[in-house]
Amino acid sequence: MSERILGTRGATRRFGSFTAVDSVDIDVSAGEVVGLLGANGAGKTTLIRMVLGLLAPSAGDVTLFDGPPDLQRRARLGYVPQNLGLYRDMTVAENLQFSAESYGVPEPTLPAGLATHANTLVGDLPLGSQRQVAFVVALAHAPEALILDEPTSGVDALSRARLWDTIREQADRGAGVLVTTHYMEEAQQCDRLLLMADGRLVASGDEDAIIGDTHTIAVHCADWGRAFAALNDAGIPVILSGRAIRVPDTDERDLRSALTSAGIDAELEDVRATIEERMLTLARAAGR
Ligand SMILES: Nc1ncnc2c1ncn2[C@@H]1O[C@H](COP(=O)(O)OP(=O)(O)OP(=O)(O)O)[C@@H](O)[C@H]1O
């Protein structure tokens, strides 16, 4: 079994009377990429900030490299926050130099695509390049753990694929990676997924295990607009995927009855839910 790099037991964080993270247990081992998924506000960043030692838990324990997440242990991990944590009014080279000096490691070499930007102010770079720089900075000291908070948000598909190559390389050399994402095609690149909803961990495992036997009814209908409105009016939570209407985890009879009452002729097909649809049903069930 691989060495456990970080973990939480009953990790809870309250802000006043609001519980942002509620009794969460997670583990990340060396060499694995663990995806942390959940809607906006599910508690992912708050959990990450506790793991990083930037936020004290209100209850429960956080372990990083077999101890508390103190400064010494934090120096062994690389972190790319949502806002990247770079100095936007310094050049790429200055950012690299500053970070290398802070960690006492040699200055990293810029990948080919970034080399021409060494003297560009970080704030003047396109977002995709800024994210690449943030990765170079976070990886300069060959961290044993990597924590990435929406590392590819807002970048094009090619840059995303490159960043994922880097993430996989880091896991292959033995780092444990915890990464949050809103992109489901990225979730598929993870070895394991953790799903949060309303502060709680509501599912874990690979995509197949998380979807389990959750089914969706696909509604095939010439007038999809009317069908959508009728189901909405009947209080049935509908997903519109392009022009296809999908209703996860529902009773087909309720659906049929809502459509018939509205005089809509539709063909109903029972299909396996997608991971997004499973997330929605779990989030609904966890709703406080
Ligand atoms: N310092 C704070 N004070 C009060 N509430 C907070 C604070 N930080 C976070 N929250 C609340 O805790 C909840 C969880 O926030 P968090 O940022 O952890 O969610 P998230 O899953 O990371 O969302 P996103 O995907 O949008 O980043 C939200 O309702 C947020 O408003």
Residues whose N, C-alpha, C, O or C-beta is under 5 A from the ligand:
A	BS01	LIG	F15 A20 G38 A39 N40 G41 A42 G43 K44 T45 T46 L47
